[in-house]
Amino acid sequence: MEHMVTEHNHTELKMGDTILFLREFVRPFFTPAIYNWEFEHFQPDVVFKLLKSGDKIIATQAMLPVTLRIQNLAVSTAKSETSFLSKDFRGKSHFEDVYFSAIDASKTKGCKIIWGFTPAVKVWKAKLKFDVVSANISEATIQLSKYPSASYVRSLPGNKVLNISKQVAFTLAKMVEKKTRFENVKGLNFEVVTQVPAMDVIGNFQKKIASAYNISAYLDLNKDYFDWRINNNPVLKYNKLFFYSGSELMGFVIFSIKNDRLSVADLSALNKDGARYMLNFVISKYGKGIRSVYYFGNDDCLYNTGIFELFSAYGGKVIKSDWANTVIKDVTDTKEFANEMDCSRWLINGLWTEGFSI
């Protein structure tokens, strides 16, 4: 007997049932803390729709509210996220139904643009009528060591004796491993602090970069977003470094370290020398025991072109992402932002993702 398919907001269902479903089919390590962080923090602006067949969840679609700065205006947008449809219900328009319902709900909350990253470009283009910017996201990795750190080996499940043997072997190998040297940038000597400046200071600095590199859209690092995405992230612990020349902010780096990888979520500098100085500082101070340094962003943006060139100059490998195609849609009735859909003028970095590894 085929059950009727019904739509629900996540607040109508038991949190425990939703978490168990997501853990089984969507995200293996999903937890109540992540649920609260993603779907409760921004209430009532967050949208999370689920379809059920009988008492069984069959589809999910969330829209996380994110403010972008577009041509220096604060614009309400939403990140498309947690998109899933059970394979037993494919080919029956259920995914399109729940997705368009989520778009409509986002519009009622003032959302102007929906965007996200997906490997499933055909669905977003043909079924959901999104603009799809294929292969505009690259991932850069500087390999600092071939060998994992002892702390990472200890975290691996398995035979303790074998892990101890690996620790010893890797430690000995690293002692004779040839290290990449990162030279200081001559003429620069910034003061580095961890204290976050006032949000308007960060905002004004972002405007400078946008003006210098012809950027039309970037994340609005307002207090709500900064606190949510960076300060209260339940999965990643972020380091925040701010670089000054006298009283003038010259740039900042936001990064996390997980499983021997240092992921640079945001590297903001006014010029290439400044970016190099900041990356040198991060690697020199925090690179001990790290296997690699990582960066994610759109390679068609003029600013990110310089960042990827910097990673390449350090021997980094830059490859096209195999999972992150950018999808965007102006959902206003008047197509208010039709002229702003050129992603080459968007500055995308790791802070645009959910932030589970970046």
SEDOZA-950148 format. One line per 5 residues: number of its first residue (from 1); their letters; for each residue x, y, z of C-alpha. Coordinates in nm, 3 decimals, decimal comma. Example, Ala and Ser with C-alpha at 12.3 -4.5 7.8 and 13.67 -1.06 7.14 Angstrom:
1> as> 1,230/-0,450/0,780 | 1,367/-0,106/0,714
END
This chain:
1> mehmv> 0,000/0,000/0,000 | 0,143/0,337/-0,106 | 0,116/0,608/0,157 | 0,023/0,968/0,085 | 0,324/1,199/0,073
6> tehnh> 0,295/1,492/0,315 | 0,509/1,800/0,370 | 0,631/1,920/0,710 | 0,840/2,196/0,861 | 1,120/2,057/1,075
11> telkm> 0,965/2,213/1,384 | 0,660/1,987/1,337 | 0,862/1,667/1,365 | 1,054/1,513/1,652 | 1,412/1,634/1,641
16> gdtil> 1,542/1,287/1,730 | 1,364/1,127/1,431 | 1,505/1,389/1,192 | 1,856/1,347/1,331 | 1,842/0,967/1,295
21> flref> 1,724/1,003/0,934 | 1,995/1,254/0,841 | 2,260/1,043/1,013 | 2,158/0,734/0,817 | 2,106/0,885/0,472
26> vrpff> 2,264/1,230/0,449 | 2,536/1,298/0,709 | 2,684/1,008/0,907 | 2,815/1,228/1,190 | 2,511/1,448/1,235
31> tpaiy> 2,443/1,537/1,600 | 2,187/1,731/1,808 | 2,445/2,011/1,844 | 2,473/2,044/1,466 | 2,093/2,032/1,431
36> nwefe> 2,051/2,318/1,677 | 2,334/2,515/1,519 | 2,200/2,489/1,164 | 1,826/2,483/1,202 | 1,746/2,653/1,533
41> hfqpd> 1,994/2,940/1,563 | 1,833/3,156/1,295 | 1,473/3,079/1,381 | 1,230/3,191/1,248 | 1,425/3,279/0,930
46> vvfkl> 1,562/2,932/0,857 | 1,362/2,702/0,627 | 1,381/2,325/0,661 | 1,119/2,124/0,472 | 1,073/1,749/0,492
51> lksgd> 0,849/1,506/0,305 | 0,705/1,197/0,469 | 0,542/0,889/0,323 | 0,340/0,754/0,610 | 0,571/0,777/0,909
56> kiiat> 0,888/0,760/0,696 | 1,092/1,067/0,598 | 1,170/1,053/0,226 | 1,306/1,398/0,136 | 1,469/1,703/0,292
61> qamlp> 1,552/2,056/0,181 | 1,691/2,337/0,395 | 1,757/2,704/0,323 | 1,999/2,874/0,561 | 1,968/3,255/0,578
66> vtlri> 2,289/3,436/0,480 | 2,331/3,808/0,417 | 2,543/3,894/0,114 | 2,678/4,235/0,024 | 2,577/4,294/-0,338
71> qnlav> 2,689/4,624/-0,487 | 2,736/4,735/-0,126 | 2,375/4,660/-0,029 | 2,287/4,408/0,242 | 2,078/4,146/0,062
76> staks> 1,890/3,859/0,225 | 1,983/3,532/0,056 | 1,968/3,164/0,143 | 2,213/2,880/0,105 | 2,054/2,568/-0,039
81> etsfl> 2,156/2,280/0,183 | 2,065/1,926/0,301 | 1,907/1,836/-0,032 | 1,797/1,471/-0,035 | 1,538/1,241/-0,190
86> skdfr> 1,509/0,869/-0,119 | 1,589/0,665/-0,429 | 1,258/0,476/-0,393 | 1,067/0,799/-0,465 | 1,264/0,938/-0,757
91> gkshf> 1,096/1,023/-1,086 | 0,774/1,143/-0,920 | 0,850/1,519/-0,887 | 0,875/1,496/-0,507 | 1,214/1,668/-0,496
96> edvyf> 1,097/1,954/-0,714 | 0,785/1,990/-0,498 | 0,974/2,018/-0,171 | 1,241/2,241/-0,323 | 0,998/2,494/-0,471
101> saida> 0,805/2,490/-0,144 | 1,129/2,577/0,037 | 1,193/2,859/-0,210 | 0,843/3,000/-0,154 | 0,889/2,983/0,223
106> sktkg> 1,223/3,163/0,193 | 1,066/3,436/-0,020 | 0,806/3,504/0,248 | 1,097/3,567/0,487 | 1,247/3,827/0,255
111> ckiiw> 1,497/3,609/0,068 | 1,607/3,750/-0,270 | 1,859/3,494/-0,397 | 1,906/3,119/-0,345 | 2,255/2,976/-0,396
116> gftpa> 2,456/2,668/-0,315 | 2,710/2,410/-0,430 | 2,620/2,073/-0,577 | 2,756/1,791/-0,793 | 2,404/1,733/-0,934
121> vkvwk> 2,401/2,013/-1,190 | 2,143/1,857/-1,423 | 1,868/1,863/-1,161 | 1,935/2,223/-1,061 | 1,946/2,342/-1,421
126> aklkf> 1,672/2,138/-1,588 | 1,426/2,083/-1,304 | 1,482/2,375/-1,065 | 1,573/2,635/-1,332 | 1,886/2,763/-1,159
131> dvvsa> 2,181/2,928/-1,327 | 2,459/2,670/-1,305 | 2,820/2,784/-1,306 | 3,002/2,457/-1,366 | 3,365/2,410/-1,272
136> nisea> 3,421/2,755/-1,124 | 3,533/2,625/-0,785 | 3,889/2,508/-0,722 | 4,062/2,356/-0,421 | 4,427/2,431/-0,347
141> tiqls> 4,650/2,217/-0,125 | 5,004/2,285/-0,011 | 5,159/1,958/0,107 | 5,379/2,023/0,410 | 5,451/1,661/0,490
146> kypsa> 5,388/1,315/0,351 | 5,340/1,178/0,699 | 5,054/1,225/0,948 | 5,124/1,359/1,295 | 5,136/1,137/1,603
151> syvrs> 4,821/1,304/1,736 | 4,632/1,213/1,421 | 4,755/0,854/1,427 | 4,644/0,825/1,790 | 4,294/0,936/1,691
156> lpgnk> 4,255/0,652/1,444 | 4,056/0,347/1,557 | 4,225/0,010/1,548 | 4,511/-0,183/1,700 | 4,697/0,027/1,958
161> vlnis> 5,026/-0,157/1,906 | 5,004/-0,096/1,531 | 4,925/0,272/1,585 | 5,222/0,313/1,819 | 5,443/0,152/1,557
166> kqvaf> 5,309/0,394/1,298 | 5,372/0,689/1,529 | 5,734/0,587/1,572 | 5,783/0,524/1,200 | 5,622/0,854/1,097
171> tlakm> 5,817/1,050/1,358 | 6,148/0,908/1,235 | 6,055/0,970/0,872 | 5,959/1,331/0,942 | 6,297/1,396/1,106
176> vekkt> 6,473/1,351/0,772 | 6,195/1,486/0,551 | 6,287/1,786/0,338 | 6,085/2,086/0,450 | 5,942/2,356/0,226
181> rfenv> 6,084/2,697/0,320 | 5,857/2,998/0,334 | 6,052/3,322/0,308 | 5,936/3,636/0,486 | 5,810/3,922/0,271
186> kglnf> 6,069/4,198/0,275 | 5,953/4,537/0,395 | 5,645/4,410/0,579 | 5,616/4,369/0,953 | 5,254/4,361/1,063
191> evvtq> 5,131/4,348/1,419 | 4,917/4,036/1,463 | 4,631/4,018/1,713 | 4,354/3,769/1,785 | 4,106/4,027/1,914
196> vpamd> 3,821/4,066/1,667 | 3,780/4,432/1,569 | 3,445/4,605/1,547 | 3,226/4,465/1,271 | 3,225/4,797/1,086
201> vignf> 3,606/4,780/1,066 | 3,582/4,436/0,902 | 3,300/4,561/0,680 | 3,495/4,863/0,560 | 3,796/4,643/0,488
206> qkkia> 3,579/4,409/0,280 | 3,457/4,710/0,083 | 3,818/4,803/0,002 | 3,886/4,457/-0,140 | 3,560/4,461/-0,335
211> sayni> 3,651/4,795/-0,490 | 4,009/4,694/-0,569 | 3,913/4,365/-0,738 | 3,581/4,453/-0,906 | 3,382/4,228/-0,673
216> sayld> 3,004/4,271/-0,673 | 2,903/4,009/-0,413 | 3,066/3,885/-0,094 | 2,971/3,759/0,251 | 2,851/4,020/0,496
221> lnkdy> 3,057/3,930/0,803 | 2,809/4,089/1,039 | 2,800/3,999/1,408 | 2,520/3,742/1,378 | 2,694/3,555/1,099
226> fdwri> 3,037/3,582/1,257 | 2,909/3,449/1,588 | 2,714/3,166/1,422 | 2,952/3,048/1,152 | 3,283/3,104/1,331
231> nnnpv> 3,253/3,156/1,704 | 2,987/2,895/1,784 | 3,061/2,628/1,526 | 3,006/2,289/1,697 | 3,232/2,099/1,457
236> lkynk> 3,533/2,321/1,390 | 3,736/2,545/1,617 | 3,846/2,854/1,428 | 4,155/3,067/1,473 | 4,116/3,434/1,386
241> lffys> 4,420/3,654/1,316 | 4,408/4,025/1,233 | 4,707/4,204/1,082 | 4,774/4,574/1,140 | 5,014/4,841/1,024
246> gselm> 4,986/5,093/1,303 | 4,612/5,134/1,359 | 4,519/5,034/1,005 | 4,377/4,686/0,943 | 4,576/4,526/0,660
251> gfvif> 4,399/4,192/0,648 | 4,280/3,888/0,835 | 4,295/3,509/0,820 | 4,030/3,271/0,954 | 4,130/2,906/0,961
256> siknd> 4,069/2,574/1,129 | 4,284/2,267/1,192 | 4,134/1,920/1,167 | 4,286/1,580/1,091 | 4,631/1,723/1,011
261> rlsva> 4,487/1,973/0,763 | 4,495/2,349/0,813 | 4,199/2,488/0,619 | 4,207/2,856/0,533 | 3,843/2,962/0,529
266> dlsal> 3,917/3,329/0,461 | 4,240/3,499/0,359 | 4,165/3,868/0,310 | 4,445/4,106/0,215 | 4,470/4,426/0,011
271> nkdga> 4,746/4,294/-0,215 | 4,952/3,987/-0,299 | 5,242/4,077/-0,070 | 5,004/4,114/0,221 | 4,839/3,781/0,143
276> rymln> 5,179/3,612/0,121 | 5,291/3,764/0,453 | 4,974/3,640/0,625 | 4,994/3,290/0,479 | 5,363/3,271/0,578
281> fvisk> 5,275/3,374/0,931 | 4,999/3,115/0,964 | 5,212/2,831/0,828 | 5,516/2,927/1,036 | 5,324/2,962/1,363
286> ygkgi> 5,059/2,691/1,325 | 5,210/2,449/1,074 | 5,386/2,217/1,318 | 5,245/1,867/1,282 | 5,030/1,975/0,987
291> rsvyy> 5,034/1,768/0,669 | 4,865/2,018/0,437 | 4,723/2,367/0,398 | 4,396/2,399/0,206 | 4,194/2,674/0,036
296> fgndd> 3,853/2,664/-0,139 | 3,710/2,931/-0,366 | 3,591/3,036/-0,710 | 3,885/3,055/-0,946 | 3,707/3,289/-1,189
301> clynt> 3,718/3,572/-0,934 | 4,010/3,813/-0,981 | 4,091/3,817/-0,609 | 4,093/3,439/-0,577 | 4,311/3,411/-0,887
306> gifel> 4,585/3,575/-0,681 | 4,528/3,340/-0,385 | 4,548/3,032/-0,605 | 4,864/3,170/-0,769 | 5,011/3,215/-0,419
311> fsayg> 4,934/2,854/-0,329 | 5,084/2,739/-0,659 | 5,400/2,943/-0,595 | 5,440/2,751/-0,270 | 5,425/2,422/-0,456
316> gkvik> 5,056/2,378/-0,392 | 4,833/2,172/-0,617 | 4,524/2,347/-0,750 | 4,246/2,125/-0,885 | 3,888/2,177/-0,994
321> sdwan> 3,639/2,073/-0,728 | 3,451/1,753/-0,814 | 3,162/1,827/-0,578 | 3,104/2,203/-0,577 | 2,936/2,351/-0,881
326> tvikd> 2,785/2,688/-0,801 | 2,409/2,720/-0,850 | 2,226/3,053/-0,814 | 1,874/3,180/-0,867 | 1,720/3,525/-0,838
331> vtdtk> 1,384/3,442/-0,673 | 1,243/3,795/-0,676 | 0,929/3,840/-0,886 | 1,090/4,130/-1,072 | 1,429/3,958/-1,120
336> efane> 1,582/4,243/-0,924 | 1,930/4,090/-0,927 | 1,939/3,953/-1,280 | 2,247/4,164/-1,359 | 2,433/4,034/-1,051
341> mdcsr> 2,435/3,665/-1,141 | 2,787/3,678/-1,286 | 2,974/3,463/-1,032 | 3,312/3,576/-1,160 | 3,241/3,893/-0,964
346> wling> 3,146/3,702/-0,648 | 3,415/3,638/-0,388 | 3,352/3,281/-0,269 | 3,567/3,110/-0,006 | 3,540/2,840/0,258
351> lwteg> 3,311/3,050/0,478 | 3,039/3,002/0,216 | 3,015/2,631/0,298 | 2,847/2,472/0,600 | 3,187/2,454/0,760
356> fsi> 3,235/2,092/0,852 | 3,587/2,069/0,713 | 3,676/2,414/0,580
END
